[in-house]
Amino acid sequence: AGLISAVRGVVAEVEPNQSLHNVMTMEQRLANTTTSRRLNTVLLGSFAGVALLLAVVGIYGVMSYAVTQRRREIGVRMALGAQKSDVLSLIIHGGLRLTLLGVAIGLAGAFALTRYLSSLLYSVKATDPVTFLLVAFALIGVALLACWLPARRAAKVDPIEALRQE
């Protein structure tokens, strides 16, 4: 504000009839021109966060349901000598298989949509492999966590209790 008033004063001294309007610093000008891009970025990031949360809740729900449905099978496996690590591996591998399929389909879809989103990106190519890999690994990591919780519950199944229920 002090710089703008000083500029106005100097211009008034040099040319008193010159009118000045919409005077702002370059920093203010840049902030005004990037506001819509920043808003788009925040919205896109927020939607991505909500989508990730929905994916985690969905994977957790499906895996929990699968563990509940397979409770008797898990009890039989444990009664026949399966270790807790075997049950953990069984459940996590099942969830990971579905996750990898979903990530592959998602990466293909994202790569197909890059030309539409390239106008929203700044200082990164739409087909940046690092971005694709980071997102894929983040999704796989979050999905592993969502699978691990039901798998841990499955590993704690008491074989006698599971077989007695049916």
N, C-alpha and C positions, 0 to 999 in steps of 0.2 A: 504494500500500500504506500509506503514511503517513497519507493522508487517511482511509482506511477505518478504520484503528485509532483515529484521533482521533474519528471519528464514533461508533465503538463505545464509547469512553471517555466521551463526553458523554452518550450514551443510558444507559449504566450509572450515571452520576451522577444523572441525572434520574429514571430508573425502573429500579431494580436488578433487578426481576423480569421485565423485558421481554427476550425472547430475540430475537436478530438472526441471520438466516441468509441466505446468498446476497446479501450486500452487495457491490455493485460500483459503479464510477463509470459515468457515462452513456456515456463513451467505450467502456468495456468492454462495456456492454450493447448499444450500437450495433454493435460489432464482432461480438458473438455473433449478433445478429439478421441481419446481412448476410453471414455466412460462406457459407451455402448459395448465395446469389445470386452471390457472388464466385466460388465454385467453378464454378457453371454458366457464368459468363462466361468463365472461364479455359478450361474444357473446350470451350465453343463456339468460342472464339478459336483454340484448338489444332486442333480439327477443321477450321476454316476454313483455317488455315495449311497443314495437310496436304492439304486439297482443292486449294488453290492450287498447291502443289508438284506434285501429281499432274496437274493440268491443264497445267502448264508442261512437265512431262516428256512427257505425252501429245501435246501439240501439237508439241513438238520432234521426237518420234519419228515422228509422221505426216508432218511436213514433210520430215524427213530421208529417209524412205522414198520420198516423192513425188519428191524431187530425184534420188534414186538411180534410180528408175524412168524418169525423164524425162531422164536424162543424154544420151542420143542426140539427143533433140529439142532440148535446150539447145545441144548441139554444133552441130547443123544451123543453129539460129537465129544462133549466134555466127559460124559460117562464112559465113552470108548477110549479115552486117553488123550484127547486134544488138550493142549496147554492153553493158558490164557493168551499167550503170544500168538498162537495159531488162530484163535477166535478174533483177536484184534486184527491180524493180517487179513483174514477172510472178509471182515466187514469193511475195513479200510480199502482193500483192493477193489471190492465191488463199487464203492463210492467213487474211488479214484478213476476207475474205468469210465463211469458215466461223466465225471468231471472232465476228463481229457477229451471225450467226444464233444461235450458242450463247448470247451475252449477252442477246439479245432473248428467247429462250426462258427463260433463267434469270431475267431480270427479271420476266417474266410469272408464272413459278412462285413466285418470292419474294413478289410482290405478292399472289398467291392465298393464301400461307401466313402472311401478316402477322397475321391474327387469332389464330392459334395461338401465335405467338411474342411477342405484345404483352405477355404477363404477365412475360416475362423481361427486358424493356427498362426502363431507368430514365432519366428525364429526356430521352427522345427518343420521338417518335411512331413507331409501327410502319411508317407509310407516309411517313416523312421523305424528301423528294425528294433532299436533299443526300447522305444516306447511300447511296441507290440510285445516284446519279450517281457518287459517289466510288468505290464498289465497281465499277461498270461501267467507269469509266476506268482503274482499277487493273488490272482483268482484261484490258482491251484493251492497255494498256501492256506488261504481262507477256507477253501473247500475241505482240505485235509483236517483242519481244526473242527469244522462242522461234522465231519465223519468220525473223528476221533472220540467225540463225546458219547455218541450212541455205541460205538465199538467198545469203549471202556465199560459201559453199562452191560453190554453183551458178555464181556469177559468175566463179569462178576456173577453171571447166572449160576445158581446152584442146580446141578444136574438132577438131583433127587426132587427138588421142588418143581422144576420145569417138567419132569416126566409125570409127577403126581397130579398136576393140574388137568391133564387130559385123560 
